[in-house]
Amino acid sequence: MNHEIDRQFELFDQLLGKEPFGHSTSQTGQAEQGLKSAGSIDTTEAQQTAPPNAQIGQSSVIHTRPDPGREQWKGAPEVILGATKETAQIISMAHGLLEGTGRAIISRLRPESILPLQTEFQAYTVRTLAAARAMVIYRPDYIRKQTGGHIGVISAGTSDIPVAEEAALIAEEMGCRITTIYDVGVAGLHRLFGPLRELLAQEVDVIIVAAGMDGALPSVVTGLVPVPVIGLPTSIGYGLGGNGVAALLTMLQTCAPGLSVVNIDNGVGAGITAALIANRVAQAREHQSQ
């Protein structure tokens, strides 16, 4: 474990352009001095003065700067938020991530961006997921590593499925196996018990529960299972407390220990958090079996 931690910090130091354990090189010092100047950063000049692995300003086309090294030290990939970006910006970032990692993940993709992206990356493997409002682009030589982590994803209603699918996609891209149970909300609670029993029999490491309206299902599930639960409030709901507000507050006020909560519709955050937990558990299992 200590060796693994040391390796993580070595990677972090490399990403910052430093020697292991924080000893700056003279080249890095020059680069840092250049970055201190006020106003815009001249990334070309900084790249010339930084060590080869400093990764400063890897892409500045159309005001984008993807971070392909993030997964090395964080354990989670960068995800392009499509809803707030122009198609040209998404394309630019995707090219940067494909070059650096072999894969680009785009969340909350607007419908008008789908065809231009499919056309731009027709030489690549493009996975479009309508339910998750997402797209994943793979370089032909990309192979997704399977970590051994196992995550259960539950939705209260069918209207919660898009956000649940977003969480499932991200966790799957981080190497986890996903088992889903959909439309088992508290309006018909008897629907939950059979599928939940089967899920626990598969020994999942963590469970994500997506719910809107009253947002009660995550607390119910948490009170029944011996694994961590991540509550994912969705913006389904209307009137007073609508758009996910009541669901979020209900989850935050839970009296069932073991429930953690992400923000409204934050499927990416739920998926990453669950995968980090599951992958760590899988790693521990592997060490114990050796």
N, C-alpha and C positions, 0 to 999 in steps of 0.2 A: 504493500500500500504506500509506504514512504517513497519507494522508487517511482511509483506512478505519480505521486504529488510533485516530486522533483521534476519529472518529465513535463508535467503540465506547466510548471513555472518556467522551465527552459523554453517551451513553445511560446509562452507569453512574452518572455524576454526577446525571443527572436522576432516576434511580430512587432515589438516596439523598436527593433533594430539595436538590441543590446546583447552583450555577451551574457552567458548564463548567470543567474542570481544577481542581475542588476548592475553589473560593472560596465559603464558606458565606454564605448570606443571613442577615439578622437573624431572619427567620421560622424558618429551619431551626435556628438556634441555640436559639430558644425551644422548638422541638419536641424537639431533642436533650436539652435540660435537663429537659423533662417526662418523657422516657423513662428518665432516670437514677434516678428514684425507685425505692425498693425495693418488692418485692411485685408485684402485677399491674399491667399497663399499661392505662391508660385510653385506648383507641384512638380514641374519639370526640374527646376533648380534644386528643390529639396530631394528629389529622387536621385539626382546626380551626386549629391553630397552624402546621401545615406547609404548604409550597407546594402548589399543586394537583397537581403531578406526583410528589409524594413517595411516594404509594401505601402509606401506613402503615395497617396494619390493614384491608385491603380487605374482608375478610370474617372475622367472628368468630363466626358462627352455629355452634352445636354444636362449639365449640372448634376451628374450622378457619380457616386463613388461606392460601388459595391464592395462587400467585405468577404471575399472568398476564404480568408483564413479563419473566420469566426468559429467554424465547426471544430477546427483543430484544438482550440483551447477552451471553448465554451461547451462543446458537445452538442450544440444545436445549430442548425444552418441559418443563414440569413434568409428571410422570406420577404419577397417584394410585395408591398401593399398596393394592389392594382387600382383600388377605388379612387385614390387621390393623385394618380399620376397620368400624364399623357401617354399615349401608346408608344411614342418615340422614346420616352424615358424608360418605359418598361423594357423595350427592345434593347436599349443601351445597357441597362443593368443586367438583363438576362445574358447578353453576350459576355459581359465581364465575369459573371458567375459560372457560365459554361466553360469559359477558358480556364478559370481557376480551380473549379471543383468537378466539372462534368455534369452539373445539374443546376437548374434554376426552378425555384418554387414561387408561384405567384398566387396570392390570396385575394379574395374579393374582386375578382376580375369583372370589369364592365363588359357587357355583351358586345359592344362595338369594337373592343380590342381583340376579340377572339380570332376572327378571320385574319387580320393583319399579322398576328403572332404566328398562326398556323402557316401562313404563307412565308413569312420571314425564316421560320425554322423548319421548313419542309424536309431538309436533309437530316434532321434530328428526330428522335422519338418524342412525340408530343402526346401527353396524356391530359385530356380535358375532362374535368369532373363537374358536370352541370349541377349536381346536388350540392356540392361543396363550394360552388362558384370559384373554382380554382383551376390552375393549370400547372403541370410539371413538365419540364423539358429536359431530356436526357441526351448527352453526347452518346454516339453509338457504342463507345467502349465503356460506358458507365455501368458499374455493378453495385447495387445497393447491399450493404452489409446487414446481415441478420444478427441481432444482438442477443436474442433469447428472452428479451422482455415481453411481457404479455399484459395488454391493457383491455379492460372492458369499457365500452362506450354505450351509455344508456340515454335515451331521449324520453321525456315525459309524453310528448305528443308528436304527431307527424309534422306539425309546423316548426318543431325544434330541430328537425333532422338536418337542415343545411348547416347549422352551426356545429352540431354534433359531428357531421361528416368532415367539416373543416378540421376539427380537433383530431379525428381519426386519421385523416390524411397526413397531418404533420407528424403524428406519432409513428405512423407507418414508415414515413420517409426517414425517420430516425432509427429505423431497424426493428421496430416492435411488431409483434403479432397482435392483431386487433380482432376482438369479438364484439359484435353489436347486438343490442336489444332495443328495439324502437317501439314507441307508442304503448308505454306501460305506466301512464301517469296515475295520480291519486284519484282521478274521477272513477277509475275502475281498478282499484288496488289489487284485486285478486289476480289480475293479469301479470303482476310483477313476480310473484313468488316462485313459480315454476322455472322461468328463464333465469332468475337470479340464482336459484339453487344450482342450475347447470353451470352458470358462470363461475361460481365459487368452486365447483367440482373440478374445473379446469385450472384452478390455482392461479388466477390472475394476480398481478402484482399491485395494481392500482385501478380504480374505477373513476371514469368521468361521467357525471350526470348532468345533462342539459335539460333545463326546464324554464318555461316562461310562466305567464299568468301568476299564480300564487307562489310558484317556485318551491313547493313543499317536498318534491320527490327526493332531492339530494339528502335532506335530513332523514327521511324515512330509510333510504338505502344505507346511510351511514350508521344508523342505529341497528342494522341487521348484519353488517359485514365486518370482518376482522382485518381489513386492508384500508389504506388511505383512500379517501374519496375527494375528488375535485368537483366543486359545484360550478356549473357553467350557466349563469342566467342568460336568457335570451330576450330579445326585444318584443316577443309575442305578448300581447296583452293590451288593454285599452282602458280609457277612462282614468280615474284617480289611481295613481301608481302604475300606469301603463308604461309601455316601451321598456319593460324590464326592470323598472325601479322597484316595484313591490317584490319581484322575484329576487333581486339582489339583496334587498333588506331582510327578507325572510331567511335567506341563506346565511347572511352575516349574523343574524340573531339566533342561529341554531343552538339547541341545547345538546345535540348529539356530538360527542367528542370524536375528532378524526376527520372533520370536514374543513377543507380549505376552499376559498372562493376566488375566482378571477372576475374581471370586469364583464359588463354586459356584452354579449356576442363575441367575447374574446376566445374564439376557438383555437387560434394559433397559440395563445398563452397557455390554455389548458392542455393542449396537445404536447407542447414542449415540456411543461412541468411534469406531466404524467410520464413522458418518455424518459426524462432525466432520472426520475425515481425508479421506473421499471428497469432501465438499463443498469443502474447501480445495483439493484437487487440481483439481476441476472449475472452481473460480474461477480458478486459475492457467492452466488450458487456455483459458478464455475470454479472459483478458488477453493471452495469447500470440497468439491468433487475430485480435486487433484491430490 
